[in-house]
Amino acid sequence: MRIPEDRAIEEVYDNKKTFPLLLVALALGAFLLALLFNFPLERNITVFIEGQIAKNRSCPLSYSSMELGFFLPKLTFKDLTIPAKCYKQRQGSLKLDQAQVRLSMPTLWPLGVKLKVEGVGKGVKLNIFPRVAFGGTTVQIEDTQITGELLSQIYPGTNYLQGSIDIQGHGEIENQKIVKGSIKASSKNLFIPAQTIMAFNLIAMPLNKFELAGSYVNKSFNIKALRLGEALAPLHAEFRGTIKPNQRNMRLSTLGLDGRIKFSEKLLQEVGLIRLFLNGKPKKENYYYMKLDGTLALPKPTIVDPP
């Protein structure tokens, strides 16, 4: 089919206009691809992050290597060490074989970004979800587990317990401090090694069961339930009340607990000081009712009359 002369001239004119634009677009695309593949973007971002970590003297992290991922953006640390200074203690450190921070998903209400922090190491598995939004910062703890080995890292020279503890929790943060939150912790294999506490030479105690549920508000932990030991364990205890944390030294946190405790005959026979402490004290159904004051490092038990 023959194209009219005036139309043919118009189409040629349009092609002359669009062809240079196409060449410019292709050239610009090639330039951007070359820039993306040759410009050291990852290295520059890594250097910037390393610089920011080095400037943070209040929490001087150390690690053997750091890797940056762009697909599902993430930051991975190898052999990460978090010193006691980061959690306001004088000694000890938390060591992780690997830790990873990655973008989880955006949140629409409140508008913000949700991250996922994962960590694995000797005696610890972490899964923490911080959410940074215009309304404030929150932290969700899920599928997290700690063991006695972790406590020995944080508090060197101690061997308070063995076994694993599963933890779930939630916290709201303002000015880099937790202002409100809740926590649940449980264990089915808790074991207390033989040790000396408050001049009591305790025997090894397979308690197995441990449960803790409470909330944090007004700078105080409100303990709704604290249970230790199975019914036939060497020790079985149930407490509730408050714990006021000491931000500088958690071992100096003050106790305000009320509850009851039962000791097995074997434990009473082998630990004479407990037997002397309880001598003549009232009990109900083999339970001694107690007020527990003092601090985590130095609790002060007082036997009270049963209800």
C-alpha positions, 0 to 999 in steps of 0.5 A: 500500500502506498503511503500518501506523500504528506503522511510519509514526510510526517512519519519520517519527521517523528522518527527523527525526533524520537530516535535521538531521545532513544539513544540518550535513554540507552546511553543514560541507562548504560551509564547508570549500570556502569556506575552501579557495578563499578562504583564502590557503593557497598564499601562506602556504606560499610566504612560509614557504618564502621565509623559510626560504631567506632564513635559509639564509646558508650558501647564499643562493639568488636567483631571479626568481620561485617558484611552488607547485603542489599537484597532484603537489606541486612547487616551481618557481624561475625564473632560479635562481642558486646562488652558489659559497658553496653548493658551498664555492668562492670565486667563480663561480656556477651559473645555471639558467633553471628549477629544479623540486623535486617529490614523486616517490613514497614509498618503503616500504623504507626508509620515506621520501620520494623527490623529483625535482630538475630543472634546465636552464640554459646548459650544464647539464641536471640530473635528481637524485633525493634520497631522505629516509628513516629509514635515511639520505639518498641521491641518485641522478643520472640523465640529467644533462649538463654542458658546458664552459660550466658549468665556465666559470660555476663557475670564471670566467676559465677555458676548460678544455674544450668539448663535453658530458659525460653523468653518472650517479651515486649517493651516500649522505649523512650530516650533510650530507656525502657518505660513499659513492658512485659516478660514471660520466661519458662524452663523445663530443665533448670538445674542449680549446681552445688554452691554457697549462697548467703552462707548456705552450702547448697546441694545440687538441685534438679528443679526442672520447672521455672516460670516467670511472668510480669510487667514493667511500669514506673521503673519497677517489675511487677512479678505476677508469678514466679515459680521454682521447682516441681512438686517433688523437687528438692525445693518448690517455691511460689512468689509474687511482688516487685523487683526494682532494678538497679540500672548500674548493677542488676545484682543490686536490684531491690526485692519486695516479694511474698510467697511460700517455699517447701524443702524436701527432707533430703535437702533439710538433712544435708543443709544444716543451716536451712534446718536451723533457720526454719527450726520452730517456724510456723508452716502450713501443709509443709510450706513456709510462708516468707517475705523476701527483701534485700537485693538479688545479690543478698536477699533477706528472707523472713518467715511469716505466719501462714494465712 
